[in-house]
Amino acid sequence: MSYCVNCGVELDDSAKACALCGAPVLNPYLDEPEQELPAPYPDRLVLPEGANRRYIAFIVSMVLLIPNLVCGVANLLMLGSGLWSVYVVSASLLFWVLFIVPFLMERPRPHLLWLLDTLAGALYALLFYVIGWGQRGWFLRLGLPLILGLSAMALFMILWLGRKRRDWPHVSIAALLEIALYAVYADVLFSLFFHTGMPVRYSLLIVVCCLALMAFFIAVARNKRLRAWLSRKFFY
């Protein structure tokens, strides 16, 4: 068993390069193997053979269905109490689309999931608007723009990650940048809707925190030793 000369991580005999920092494996005391040894770790995430994604989705769906049926029947028996079961059922449907539908797919389809999540979020907000929740006009002027803005940022992240493999510091930087931009965007929308006269106010704290964290991750991305040390501490 050998160790990386750069970051000190224990290496497998078949490793050609360090899994954390990418440094080549140099061990003059080991003879070259006559045949290629299997890789010490898989190239992609593989679910255990015993795990059945559709079975898990079915069980969770049944767990969600039972309380929704109970709420629906109870609401019908108490007609004078309003349509309170609509809130429970619609929230459960939104949760099902966001978290259960991916389990029903044989392979990941991020673009299809993005479209379904966007439509589900828009219909969820539209339902509350139709039943008269909140101020007049909030759906078109506030709710829908917020959903579409979040959807656009999610689509950008899907396309950006799909172009090539990104390391975790750059993914963190991109995620923090999107959080800061969306906070400013939401702050402006709320200011225009409620006529506060201050387009950017509450989002300043979020932006400052995001910029500070982005500066840290930029330093991590540029310093290979620091990145290898953090990877060894948190991901190994």
Secondary structure, 3 states (H helix, E strand, C coil): CEECCCCCCEECCCCCECCCCCCECCCCCCCCCCCCCCCCCCCCCCCCCCCCHHHHHHHHHHHHHHHHHHHHHHHHHCHHHCCCHHHHHHHHHHHHHHHHHHHHCCCCCHHHHHHHHHHHHHHHHHHHHHCCCCCCCHHHHHHHHHHHHHHHHHHHHHHHHHHCCCCHHHHHHHHHHHHHHHHHHHHHHHHHHHCCCCCCCCHHHHHHHHHHHHHHHHHHHHCHHHHHHHHHHHCC
